[in-house]
Amino acid sequence: MTDFEKANLIYSQSPSEKYNNIAQSWVNNNFYNSTLVKDIQQESESFDKVYTTYEAQVDTVSDFNTNLNKIDGNYLSIQFKDCSKKSIIGQKFIFNNDTYLCYKETEELSTISKTYVIKCTNNLNWLEYESGKIIEEPCFLGWEMTSTNARITKDGTTENRRLILLIQGNENTSEITVNQRFLISKNKAFKVTQVFSENLNHLDEDYATLIKVYLEWDSVLTEKDNTELLIADYYNYNYELTISSDDLSLTNGSIGQLNSSVLLNGESIITDVEWSTSNSDAVTIDSLGNYEVIGLSGLECQLECHILGNENVSNYINIEIVDSPILTKELLLSPSTIDYINKGSSKTIEYGVYENGVLTADVVTIIPSGANDTKYDITYNENSIDISCLNYTSDRLILTFTSGTMEEIVTIRLVGIM
């Protein structure tokens, strides 16, 4: 670029652009004149756990406040080389394999790109009971000190501080509610007393990008809490996953599809699952349960299915590759049992005849008996029925499913609203 072109470019810039260019030029010239330049990973602005690595000047910060309240924590300041780089409150950073949360985003009026973060001290685990998925989020757990002075009352002197949790605001954490319990170790639990999830900076958004939660200590309940997974109230929810086939003996080239069903406390739920094979040289399987036998006779493997995000709820079948197929047929129901249906409610039973785990077109006949047909209603769909309870009756509703010589019976109580 000639001197004339440089002069013309400078002349065409606004005062703001000139000033920003001067600031960027100064940072470029002095950025590496420091021992503070480190690699740091920054999460994308969509909070999708996708990180990009940048060079930044990373320094410690002491005696800092968040939201005007003093919080005892481990703080860092991060200055990027690119003066236009932005950060968002609640955004995650990774430095030296530790996760940090942004509590002070890049200021719009600042000529340099500088942000402040606090180190996460714990991982918070809980169960999304509707799907069975285990949620894990890094968080800061510590003390908020509203005053350096102790509180003195007639009952005695106590520290003037509160247990506080800082966690990124996203679609998972936005559901944290008062009285929800969490475990932080095998012998320590706490309960939520207050949640501040409103985004006061952007009231049109659903939730804050950094959520502040006040806590109080609680007891570990061994009959409810899973102390190995560190999930409170885990045993309140009983999940059961079944696969639409028993063990199979298949020949090379065989293809088919396995289906799964998940029950929560005996009730069928819809949730995402994940399939896997123990030997991909013998049998392959995709995310929809479609399998293909590619190995030779004599090989064996297991096809496993678990709830997406929770490998603790799983099931599997064994596959043996043989020279000639062994055909097996079975009539399967999901769920196979229903204890009761409340008045005004309905439940669904899926059914089908499976041959070596593959759904066939065999006809299934369903015959209701027992309860008077004015007490219930049945909607017949393809490979499923919806049963509705219209009114209470002491007589049981008996549903008999038959296909050829195969038969399955389901007995259901039709009860009141409560």
Backbone torsions as a table, in degrees:
resi	resn	phi	psi	omega
1	MET	NA	129.9	-179.3
2	THR	-74.6	164.4	177.9
3	ASP	-60.3	-36.5	179.5
4	PHE	-64.6	-42.4	179.8
5	GLU	-66.4	-39.2	177.1
6	LYS	-62.3	-44.2	-179.9
7	ALA	-64.2	-39.1	-179.8
8	ASN	-67.1	-38.0	178.5
9	LEU	-65.1	-43.6	179.5
10	ILE	-64.6	-39.1	-178.8
11	TYR	-65.7	-32.5	-177.3
12	SER	-80.4	-11.6	-178.3
13	GLN	-79.8	148.6	174.5
14	SER	-75.4	162.7	177.5
15	PRO	-56.4	-37.2	-179.8
16	SER	-66.2	-43.4	178.9
17	GLU	-63.9	-39.8	178.0
18	LYS	-61.6	-44.6	-177.4
19	TYR	-66.0	-42.3	179.4
20	ASN	-65.1	-37.7	178.7
21	ASN	-66.7	-36.8	176.6
22	ILE	-64.8	-43.1	179.4
23	ALA	-63.8	-42.9	179.8
24	GLN	-65.0	-38.5	178.8
25	SER	-63.8	-40.1	179.2
26	TRP	-65.2	-43.3	178.7
27	VAL	-62.2	-43.0	179.9
28	ASN	-58.7	-39.1	-176.2
29	ASN	-76.6	-24.1	-173.0
30	ASN	-117.1	-3.8	-172.0
31	PHE	-59.4	-43.1	-174.1
32	TYR	-90.3	2.2	176.0
33	ASN	-83.2	52.6	-174.0
34	SER	-159.6	154.3	174.1
35	THR	-92.3	4.7	-175.1
36	LEU	-91.6	-3.9	-176.4
37	VAL	-73.3	119.0	-177.7
38	LYS	-136.2	163.0	171.3
39	ASP	-85.1	133.9	178.4
40	ILE	-138.9	143.8	-179.4
41	GLN	-102.7	132.8	179.9
42	GLN	-117.5	131.4	177.8
43	GLU	-70.8	150.8	177.9
44	SER	-66.4	161.1	-175.7
45	GLU	-69.0	-14.6	178.1
46	SER	-86.3	2.5	177.6
47	PHE	56.1	45.5	-177.0
48	ASP	-103.3	14.7	178.8
49	LYS	64.8	22.9	173.7
50	VAL	-102.1	124.8	-172.1
51	TYR	-114.7	148.0	174.2
52	THR	-122.5	137.5	-177.5
53	THR	-90.5	132.0	178.1
54	TYR	-130.0	156.6	167.1
55	GLU	-86.4	136.6	-179.6
56	ALA	-151.8	156.7	171.2
57	GLN	-86.6	115.0	-175.4
58	VAL	-110.6	126.2	-177.4
59	ASP	-137.3	158.0	177.9
60	THR	-81.4	155.1	178.1
61	VAL	-130.6	136.6	180.0
62	SER	-124.2	153.2	174.7
63	ASP	54.6	56.5	-178.6
64	PHE	-113.5	157.7	179.3
65	ASN	-113.1	152.4	168.3
66	THR	-122.4	129.2	-179.0
67	ASN	53.6	36.9	176.0
68	LEU	69.5	6.4	176.5
69	ASN	-112.5	136.1	-179.3
70	LYS	-76.4	123.9	179.3
71	ILE	-124.2	128.0	-178.5
72	ASP	-79.1	106.1	-177.4
73	GLY	-153.9	-177.4	179.6
74	ASN	-104.7	111.9	-171.9
75	TYR	-111.7	152.1	172.4
76	LEU	-134.8	150.3	167.8
77	SER	-108.1	141.5	-177.2
78	ILE	-127.3	120.0	175.7
79	GLN	-115.8	120.9	179.7
80	PHE	-85.7	155.6	177.2
81	LYS	-69.6	-39.2	179.4
82	ASP	-77.6	113.4	-176.1
83	CYS	-68.1	-14.9	179.4
84	SER	-91.6	-1.4	-178.3
85	LYS	-68.2	134.8	-178.4
86	LYS	-117.0	158.9	173.8
87	SER	-136.8	161.7	-176.4
88	ILE	-123.1	141.3	174.7
89	ILE	-56.9	132.1	-178.3
90	GLY	93.1	-13.2	179.7
91	GLN	-64.6	142.9	-178.1
92	LYS	-93.1	144.2	173.6
93	PHE	-128.6	149.2	175.7
94	ILE	-120.6	125.1	178.9
95	PHE	-138.7	126.0	-176.9
96	ASN	51.9	41.6	177.6
97	ASN	67.7	8.4	175.2
98	ASP	-105.2	145.7	179.4
99	THR	-94.9	137.0	178.1
100	TYR	-123.8	153.0	176.6
101	LEU	-113.9	133.9	176.9
102	CYS	-74.3	123.8	176.7
103	TYR	-113.0	-9.7	176.5
104	LYS	-140.5	106.8	-174.5
105	GLU	-78.1	169.8	179.0
106	THR	-61.2	128.6	-178.1
107	GLU	-78.8	138.4	-177.7
108	GLU	-61.9	-34.6	-175.2
109	LEU	-86.4	-3.9	-178.5
110	SER	-77.6	141.9	178.7
111	THR	-85.3	-11.1	176.6
112	ILE	-120.4	161.8	-179.7
113	SER	-97.4	99.6	-177.5
114	LYS	-133.8	134.9	180.0
115	THR	-136.8	165.6	-177.6
116	TYR	-126.6	139.2	-175.8
117	VAL	-133.3	158.4	177.3
118	ILE	-122.6	139.5	-175.7
119	LYS	-74.4	134.6	174.8
120	CYS	-76.1	131.4	-175.8
121	THR	-103.7	-13.4	-176.8
122	ASN	-147.1	166.4	166.8
123	ASN	-111.2	132.9	-179.9
124	LEU	-101.1	124.6	-179.8
125	ASN	-116.2	137.6	172.5
126	TRP	-154.9	165.6	-175.5
127	LEU	-101.3	124.3	170.3
128	GLU	-82.8	93.3	-164.7
129	TYR	-66.2	-25.8	180.0
130	GLU	-63.8	-32.6	-177.0
131	SER	-112.1	-16.8	-175.9
132	GLY	84.5	2.7	-178.2
133	LYS	-77.0	140.8	175.4
134	ILE	-92.8	124.4	178.6
135	ILE	-97.8	133.5	176.4
136	GLU	-129.8	124.0	-179.3
137	GLU	-134.3	130.5	172.7
138	PRO	-68.0	146.8	-176.5
139	CYS	-152.5	162.7	169.9
140	PHE	-99.1	127.1	176.3
141	LEU	-123.4	118.8	-177.3
142	GLY	-166.4	-154.8	-174.5
143	TRP	-113.9	134.7	170.6
144	GLU	-101.5	123.8	-177.2
145	MET	-110.4	104.9	-178.5
146	THR	-76.9	-13.4	179.3
147	SER	-155.6	147.6	176.7
148	THR	-80.6	-9.1	-179.0
149	ASN	-94.5	146.6	176.4
150	ALA	-75.0	154.0	176.7
151	ARG	-88.0	128.5	-178.1
152	ILE	-114.8	119.3	177.5
153	THR	-129.1	178.6	180.0
154	LYS	-66.9	-19.3	-179.4
155	ASP	-87.8	-13.6	179.7
156	GLY	143.3	-172.9	-179.4
157	THR	-108.8	128.0	-179.6
158	THR	-130.1	157.5	177.5
159	GLU	-68.7	140.6	-179.4
160	ASN	-93.1	76.8	-178.1
161	ARG	-151.2	161.5	179.2
162	ARG	-133.3	147.2	176.0
163	LEU	-75.3	128.1	-173.5
164	ILE	-132.3	148.7	177.3
165	LEU	-124.7	128.8	172.6
166	LEU	-113.5	129.4	-176.2
167	ILE	-147.5	149.0	-179.9
168	GLN	-62.2	137.7	175.8
169	GLY	-85.5	113.5	177.3
170	ASN	-145.9	-173.1	-174.0
171	GLU	-65.0	-21.2	177.7
172	ASN	-84.2	-50.6	-174.4
173	THR	-74.6	-17.2	179.7
174	SER	-65.6	-14.5	-179.2
175	GLU	-92.6	-0.4	178.0
176	ILE	-62.9	131.4	-173.0
177	THR	-127.8	163.2	176.4
178	VAL	-61.0	140.1	-179.3
179	ASN	77.4	-1.3	174.1
180	GLN	-67.7	139.3	-175.8
181	ARG	-106.2	148.3	177.7
182	PHE	-139.6	154.6	172.9
183	LEU	-109.2	140.5	173.8
184	ILE	-114.8	-10.4	173.1
185	SER	-161.4	178.9	-177.8
186	LYS	-67.0	-19.7	-177.7
187	ASN	-128.2	16.1	178.1
188	LYS	-134.0	131.3	178.4
189	ALA	-135.9	160.9	174.1
190	PHE	-145.9	162.5	-177.5
191	LYS	-124.8	142.2	-178.9
192	VAL	-76.0	130.5	176.4
193	THR	-108.5	-31.1	177.9
194	GLN	-148.1	143.6	177.1
195	VAL	-128.2	126.9	175.8
196	PHE	-112.1	92.8	-176.0
197	SER	-113.8	5.8	177.8
198	GLU	-78.6	139.0	178.8
199	ASN	-91.0	95.3	-176.3
200	LEU	-71.7	-20.2	177.3
201	ASN	-80.0	-29.9	-179.6
202	HIS	-138.2	87.2	-173.7
203	LEU	-67.9	-16.3	179.8
204	ASP	-80.8	-8.3	179.0
205	GLU	-90.7	157.4	-172.3
206	ASP	-69.1	-38.0	-176.3
207	TYR	-153.5	161.7	180.0
208	ALA	-69.5	152.6	177.2
209	THR	-82.5	-13.4	171.9
210	LEU	-133.7	116.1	-175.5
211	ILE	-100.1	134.5	177.4
212	LYS	-108.0	130.3	-175.7
213	VAL	-129.4	130.7	173.6
214	TYR	-95.5	143.0	-171.4
215	LEU	-130.5	164.6	168.1
216	GLU	-140.3	149.9	-177.9
217	TRP	-65.7	146.7	-179.6
218	ASP	-137.9	169.9	-179.1
219	SER	-90.0	147.8	171.6
220	VAL	-78.7	126.3	-178.4
221	LEU	-106.4	101.8	-173.0
222	THR	-63.6	-26.9	-179.6
223	GLU	-78.3	-13.3	-179.2
224	LYS	-116.5	-33.1	-169.8
225	ASP	-96.4	139.5	174.3
226	ASN	-93.8	101.9	-175.2
227	THR	-78.0	-13.5	176.1
228	GLU	-79.4	-44.3	178.5
229	LEU	-86.5	-8.0	-176.9
230	LEU	56.8	51.1	178.2
231	ILE	-125.4	120.2	179.5
232	ALA	-74.5	147.7	176.2
233	ASP	59.3	23.1	-176.5
234	TYR	-61.5	-40.9	-174.1
235	TYR	-81.9	3.2	170.7
236	ASN	-73.3	-16.4	-174.4
237	TYR	-123.2	114.0	-177.5
238	ASN	-103.4	110.2	-179.8
239	TYR	-101.4	143.5	176.8
240	GLU	-138.9	124.6	179.6
241	LEU	-110.5	129.3	177.6
242	THR	-121.4	151.2	178.8
243	ILE	-111.9	142.8	-172.2
244	SER	-77.2	35.3	177.9
245	SER	-168.0	151.6	168.5
246	ASP	-87.4	-171.2	177.4
247	ASP	-57.7	145.9	-174.7
248	LEU	-123.2	146.5	169.9
249	SER	-115.2	113.8	-171.6
250	LEU	-128.2	158.8	177.6
251	THR	-99.4	162.8	177.1
252	ASN	-58.2	133.5	-179.6
253	GLY	95.5	-10.4	179.7
254	SER	-64.8	140.6	176.1
255	ILE	-130.8	159.0	178.3
256	GLY	178.8	-176.1	179.0
257	GLN	-134.4	131.4	173.7
258	LEU	-98.0	141.5	176.0
259	ASN	-116.0	154.1	178.6
260	SER	-128.7	158.3	173.6
261	SER	-139.4	147.8	-177.1
262	VAL	-124.1	132.1	176.0
263	LEU	-110.7	138.0	172.1
264	LEU	-115.7	113.2	-176.4
265	ASN	50.5	40.8	176.8
266	GLY	86.7	-4.7	-179.0
267	GLU	-107.4	137.7	-179.5
268	SER	-69.6	135.1	176.6
269	ILE	-129.0	159.3	176.4
270	ILE	-104.6	121.3	179.5
271	THR	-151.2	161.0	-179.5
272	ASP	-79.2	142.1	177.8
273	VAL	-126.7	166.3	-179.7
274	GLU	-131.2	133.9	-179.6
275	TRP	-105.5	151.4	176.1
276	SER	-153.2	160.3	177.6
277	THR	-120.6	144.9	179.0
278	SER	-82.4	-14.4	-179.3
279	ASN	-147.9	96.9	-177.3
280	SER	-72.6	-11.1	174.7
281	ASP	-81.0	-14.2	179.7
282	ALA	-101.8	-53.4	-178.1
283	VAL	-140.0	134.6	173.9
284	THR	-106.2	153.2	178.7
285	ILE	-148.4	141.0	-178.5
286	ASP	-102.5	-174.1	-174.2
287	SER	-68.6	-15.9	179.8
288	LEU	-98.2	2.7	-180.0
289	GLY	87.7	8.1	176.9
290	ASN	-77.0	123.7	-177.3
291	TYR	-117.4	158.7	175.7
292	GLU	-143.8	130.4	178.4
293	VAL	-86.4	116.7	-177.8
294	ILE	-116.6	-9.3	-178.0
295	GLY	-87.9	173.1	-179.3
296	LEU	-93.1	166.1	-179.4
297	SER	-56.1	137.0	179.9
298	GLY	105.3	-21.2	178.2
299	LEU	-78.2	152.9	178.5
300	GLU	-135.3	158.4	174.1
301	CYS	-162.7	171.3	174.5
302	GLN	-115.3	136.8	171.4
303	LEU	-105.1	117.6	-173.0
304	GLU	-112.7	145.3	177.8
305	CYS	-133.2	134.6	176.2
306	HIS	-141.9	161.0	176.2
307	ILE	-62.9	132.5	179.0
308	LEU	-61.9	120.3	-178.1
309	GLY	91.8	3.1	178.4
310	ASN	-154.3	89.3	-178.2
311	GLU	-73.4	-6.1	179.4
312	ASN	-75.2	-19.8	176.4
313	VAL	-105.6	101.9	-172.2
314	SER	-150.9	170.4	174.6
315	ASN	-158.2	166.2	-179.1
316	TYR	-153.6	162.6	170.2
317	ILE	-129.7	155.2	178.1
318	ASN	-94.9	139.2	176.3
319	ILE	-117.0	128.3	174.8
320	GLU	-117.9	128.7	179.0
321	ILE	-91.6	124.0	-174.5
322	VAL	-124.0	170.8	179.1
323	ASP	-73.9	-39.5	179.4
324	SER	-129.6	141.7	-173.7
325	PRO	-69.2	145.7	171.6
326	ILE	-108.5	109.5	-173.3
327	LEU	-85.4	131.4	175.9
328	THR	-131.2	135.4	177.1
329	LYS	-119.7	142.5	176.9
330	GLU	-150.9	147.5	176.1
331	LEU	-94.9	117.9	-175.2
332	LEU	-116.6	140.0	175.6
333	LEU	-120.3	145.6	175.5
334	SER	-142.2	113.8	-4.3
335	PRO	-73.7	158.9	-179.0
336	SER	-83.2	-15.8	177.0
337	THR	-138.9	145.6	171.4
338	ILE	-134.7	121.1	-176.4
339	ASP	-73.1	-50.8	-176.8
340	TYR	-155.7	164.7	172.7
341	ILE	-132.9	127.0	178.4
342	ASN	-73.5	153.8	176.0
343	LYS	-59.6	131.1	-179.3
344	GLY	87.1	-3.1	-179.8
345	SER	-110.8	166.9	178.4
346	SER	-141.7	158.0	176.9
347	LYS	-138.8	156.0	-175.0
348	THR	-115.0	138.6	172.3
349	ILE	-120.3	123.4	174.0
350	GLU	-95.2	143.3	-177.2
351	TYR	-144.7	164.5	176.9
352	GLY	172.3	159.1	174.8
353	VAL	-99.6	125.2	-176.4
354	TYR	-114.4	135.5	175.2
355	GLU	-115.7	113.8	-174.7
356	ASN	51.8	40.9	176.7
357	GLY	83.3	-0.9	-178.2
358	VAL	-105.6	129.3	179.3
359	LEU	-64.8	129.7	179.2
360	THR	-104.1	175.0	177.7
361	ALA	-93.3	11.4	-179.9
362	ASP	-57.9	138.4	-177.6
363	VAL	-76.6	135.9	175.5
364	VAL	-114.8	125.9	179.1
365	THR	-99.6	134.9	-178.6
366	ILE	-119.4	121.8	-179.1
367	ILE	-120.7	114.7	174.9
368	PRO	-84.9	147.4	177.0
369	SER	-153.3	177.7	179.2
370	GLY	88.9	-100.5	-175.9
371	ALA	-62.0	147.9	176.9
372	ASN	-62.5	139.9	-174.7
373	ASP	-70.4	-3.8	173.5
374	THR	-82.4	-9.1	-177.3
375	LYS	-94.7	-8.7	-177.1
376	TYR	-149.9	167.4	175.7
377	ASP	-139.6	139.6	179.9
378	ILE	-122.4	126.9	174.1
379	THR	-105.9	124.7	-176.3
380	TYR	-96.4	121.4	176.7
381	ASN	-115.5	-178.8	176.7
382	GLU	-76.0	113.5	179.1
383	ASN	64.4	22.3	174.5
384	SER	-161.3	158.9	173.0
385	ILE	-133.3	148.7	173.5
386	ASP	-109.9	122.0	-179.8
387	ILE	-106.7	124.8	179.0
388	SER	-114.3	138.7	175.6
389	CYS	-92.6	118.2	-179.6
390	LEU	-91.2	-31.0	-179.8
391	ASN	-163.8	160.9	-179.4
392	TYR	-69.2	143.1	170.3
393	THR	-151.8	147.1	178.4
394	SER	-78.9	-16.0	178.5
395	ASP	-78.9	139.8	178.2
396	ARG	-79.1	144.5	170.6
397	LEU	-88.9	123.2	-177.7
398	ILE	-112.2	121.7	178.2
399	LEU	-111.2	121.6	-179.5
400	THR	-109.8	117.9	179.1
401	PHE	-102.0	125.9	179.6
402	THR	-134.0	145.9	172.6
403	SER	-151.6	108.4	-173.8
404	GLY	63.8	-124.3	179.5
405	THR	-93.3	-1.5	-178.3
406	MET	-87.7	142.3	-177.9
407	GLU	-147.6	137.3	174.0
408	GLU	-133.4	140.1	-177.7
409	ILE	-123.7	133.8	176.4
410	VAL	-121.6	127.7	179.3
411	THR	-112.5	127.8	-172.1
412	ILE	-128.1	136.7	171.1
413	ARG	-87.8	132.3	176.1
414	LEU	-101.8	109.1	-170.2
415	VAL	-117.0	176.5	-179.1
416	GLY	-76.0	-169.9	-177.2
417	ILE	-64.3	-42.2	-177.9
418	MET	-98.5	NA	NA
